């Protein structure tokens, strides 16, 4: 494992506060590339609880022609998971939200569908990993016109912004909030993403953190040491999640 910082670093799981609200995960089995079965969801929930997760706002992907999830379908699955948890030894309160891909088809969802925000009117959105949508700022504006506040998932993974911090500051200026994927801080997505997450931490760009747990490997990454330098700033981000209790 590489290290951005030579100082001895803590394990990521040791930074998770006792009353942590996770706002990004894929625990609802059978909906996307996250948990595939009830057994997988059960195992993930057990491990997350052991790490100190107090509650989870889980966020299935909504992507046209890939994951055609609907508000009704997500809510139905969340109820199924809640009922299943009644029979599990380890359980975590789970609230259903969604992670929406910002592309040209998103406008129709925004106009015709009842969306699933994280908390109040905070709406989790993501971009393509290859390039941002041409109409990005129009989409962000449309979200706000509908009364939502966009929360951009894992900006550190959009490496096309690595040499364009000005665009990220512009997004913040127009009212977009940012959510850090915690596995990035231990190098799970590679050295470049870890370094970029450290840059965003240093510049105070993050508003929230999330696990983005899909599977066992993501959970295991929490047992790795941090490779980012700005540990205190990361702890501050954890604290911001405390306002998202349910």
N, C-alpha and C positions, 0 to 999 in steps of 0.2 A: 504494500500500500504506500502510495506517495504521501508526502506531507507538504502542505503549503506553509506550515508553521512548525518550527522545530520544538517549541515548548511542549511539554507533556500535556496532552489534551484529555478531557473527560470523555466517557462514553456518551453517545447521544441519548440513550435511554435514561441516563442519570440526570439529564436536564429536564425531563418531562415532569411538570409539577403535579402534585397530588390531585388537583381538581381540574385537570386538563380537558378542554373541549376540543376535539379534533374536528376540523371542518372540511376535510377532503379525503374521501376513501371510496372504495368500490366493494362494499360488503354484501350488497343485495345479490344473492346468487342468481345466475342465469340471465342477467340483463346486459352484460358487456364483457370486457376482457378482464374483469375482476373475478370474484369468487364464482366458481362454476357449479357448486353443489351446496346443499345445506351443511354437509360435513365440513366443507372448506370454510364456510362462513363461521360455523361454530368454533373451529380451531383458531381462526384469526381473531375472533372476539375474545377468546380465552387468553391468547397471547397479548393482545392489546390491553386487556384489563390488568394483566400481570405487570405491564410496564407503567401503569398508572393512568391510563386513559379512563376518564370518568364518564364521558358521553361522546357520541359520534354523530356528526351530521354527515351522512353518507351521500355520495354524489355520482350516480351513474352517468356515463357519457350520453349526450344527446347529439348525434351526428347523422345528418341526412345520408341515406344510402349505406350507412355503416351500422350505427346503433340507433334504430328508429324508436327510441323510447318516448313514451308519452307521460304526461303528468298523472293520468289515471292509472297507467300501468305501473309506474314507479310507486305510487301510493299503495296500490294493491299488493305489490311485492313486499313493501315495508311492513304492511299489516301481517303478511304471512310470516315474515321474519320475527316480528314481535310475538306472534302466537307460538312460534317454534321455541323462542327463548324461554318461554314459561317452563319448558321441560329441560333446560340446560342448567348445569351447576353454576357456570360462569356466564354472566350476562352484562350487557352494557345498554343503557338507554340509547336508542337509535332514532334519529329524525331524518326523514327523506327530503333531500334537495336534489340538485342536478348540476352537471358540468356541461355547459353549452358551448359548442364550437361556433366561433364567430366566422360565418361565411355569408354569402349572399342569400342563402336559404333561411338564415336565422330571422330575418325581418318578418317572414310569414309566421314564424312561431311566436314572435313578439307581439304581432298584431292579432293573432287568432287564438292563441293558447293561453291557458292559465299556467304561468311558469312556477317553478319551485325554487324560491330563494333560500339562501343559507339561514338567514335570521333577519326578521323584519323585511327590509327590501334590498338586502345584499344579494347580488346575483353572481354566481361563479361562472366565469367564462374562460375559454382557452382559445389559442391561436394555432394555426398550422405550424409544424416544426420546420417547414421549408421556407415559408415567407408569410408576412402578415397580409390580411385582406386589403385590397386596394381601397376599399371604402371604410377602413378601420375607424376613423374619427366620426364618420357619419353613423356607424353602428353604435359607437359609444354614446353619441348624442341621442340616438333613438332610444337606447336603453334608459337613459336619464329622463327623457320626455315621458316615458311610461311610469316614472316614479321609482325606478330601481337605481341602485348604485352598483356599477360593475366592479367585480373583484377578479383581477386577472390571475389565473392559476399559473404557477411555476414560470415566471418570466425569465429565470436563470436558464431555462432550457431552450429559449429562443435565441440561439447563438448568433443569429443575424443582427442582433442588437448589441453584440459584444463591443463593437467599435462605434456604436451609435447610442451612447447613453442619453443624448439630447432627446431622442424619440421617447425614451422611457420617462424622462422628466416631463415631457410634453403631455404624455398620457396621465401622469399624476396631476399636472396642472389643470387638465380638463375634467378631473374628478374620478379617475380610475384608481382603485386600491389594488395592492399587490399581495399575493400569498406565496410564501416560500415553501417548496417541497423539502421536508426535513431530510430525506435520504441524500439530497444534494450536498449536505454539509459534511457527510462522511465519504464522499466520493463515489456514491453508488452509480451515478450517471457518467462518471469519468472526470478527469482532471480539469478539463475546460469548463464544464458546468459548475464544478466546485469552486473554481477560481472566480467565475462570474458571480456566483451567489455571494461570495465574500465581498466582491466589489459593490454589489447592491446593498449588502448589510452596512458596509462602511459609509455609503451615501444615504443611509436612512430611508431607503425606498420601500421596505417591507412594512405591511400593516398587520398581517396575520401569518401563521404557519399552518401547515397541514401535512399529514403523513402520506397521502396519496397511495395508501396501501391497497394493492391488488391481490397480493399473494405472499407466500411464506418468505420469499427472498427479501421482500420489502421489510417485513417484520424483523428478519435477521439483521438487516443493516443497522438497526437501532443499537445493536450490541457492538458496533464499531466505534472507534475513536473519531472525534471531530478532526477534520483536516482543514477547516476554516480557522482563520485567526480571530475573528471578532465574536468571541464567545459571549461576552457581556451584552452585546447588541442582540445576539440570538435569544438570550434569556428575556430581554425586553419584548421581543416579538411573541414569545410564549405567553407573556403576561397579557398581551393585547387580546388573546383569545378568551380571556376570562369574561369579557363582555357578551360572549355569544352562548351563554348558558340557556338551557331550555328545560 
